[in-house]
Amino acid sequence: MALLKNRQSLAVLCVVAAGLLAACGSRPRGPIPVEDRVAGTSSSRPAKNVQPQGASASKSSAATSNAATSSAPVATSSPISMGASLPGAENAGKPGYYSVRAGDTLTKIALDHGQSWRDVARWNGIDNPNLIEVDQVLRVAPPAQETASSRPSKPVVAQSQMPATVTPPPANASVPATSPASTSSQANVSDESLAFAWPHPGPVLAGFDEAKNKGLDFAGKAGDPVLAAADGKVVYAGSGLRGYGNLVILKHNNTYLTAYAHNQTLLVKEDQAVTKGQRIAEMGNSDADRVKLHFEIRRQGKPVDPAKLLPARP
């Protein structure tokens, strides 16, 4: 009897199990729960509410990119982004313009282009000459209107020095020397034929070398006079140009500048007019290994050998 009951119980269990298996096999398949972890929490949601991974990744990436673009600062160290936002960038590479390089100063840029740093600052609207940036594009030649307005100045001065009564020339006379064409040529000749004088009587320590020494070095004693090599105007007097110490720069005309470096004392100020042979400084050893005068002549900003332009020494 016990065995029969056991068999009956087993049969009932088999029938129940078969019914369950049949029910499972006929149940429709629903969405598989997907675990979604956000900020340390988890929840379950149907797969049909989740976008395909490709689209989700794309939108997520785009959102991240937009957020980064709106909050990240511009990379000012990039030459491209820097140049695009700096004044004068549209003039890069054009004649009469210069792109600032690392280590440049406004004084150096002006000297290298034969200009006064004050003029360069004015042409570019620079209020603080110490604030220039790498890749900033600066005008280093006079604007066209300024050049044009300066041309008639010489003829006007010449006419003011003429007598009040002038006898008219004969009808068959040649073209007057003061005609615009000849005035222009005379200005060029006078610029190129400027007569320089020696800035110091001492011996020459080092001659001109385009690569190593951009001028002449004179020996002397501290306090010896430094003399202007020609008439001109002081366009720089200071110590802001590395390697030159206390420096004086004179502008003589539209072609020539002269520079006098390593002085112990400067005796002139910027914008001051000086005459040939005038004492403008005292020799010293500022930013130099010994007392000496470093003298440069620059033609349109380019160093030239002073020995070729100075007169023969007696």
Secondary structure as UniProt FT lines:
FT   HELIX           2..26
FT   STRAND          34..38
FT   TURN            39..40
FT   STRAND          41..45
FT   HELIX           47..49
FT   HELIX           53..71
FT   TURN            76..77
FT   HELIX           79..85
FT   TURN            87..88
FT   HELIX           89..91
FT   TURN            92..93
FT   TURN            95..96
FT   STRAND          97..99
FT   TURN            102..103
FT   HELIX           106..112
FT   TURN            113..114
FT   HELIX           117..123
FT   TURN            124..125
FT   TURN            129..130
FT   TURN            134..135
FT   STRAND          137..139
FT   HELIX           144..150
FT   TURN            151..152
FT   HELIX           153..160
FT   TURN            171..172
FT   TURN            177..178
FT   HELIX           180..192
FT   STRAND          204..206
FT   TURN            210..212
FT   STRAND          216..219
FT   TURN            222..223
FT   STRAND          225..227
FT   STRAND          232..238
FT   TURN            242..243
FT   STRAND          246..251
FT   STRAND          256..266
FT   TURN            270..271
FT   STRAND          273..274
FT   TURN            276..277
FT   STRAND          279..284
FT   TURN            286..287
FT   STRAND          292..299
FT   TURN            300..301
FT   STRAND          302..304
FT   HELIX           306..308
//
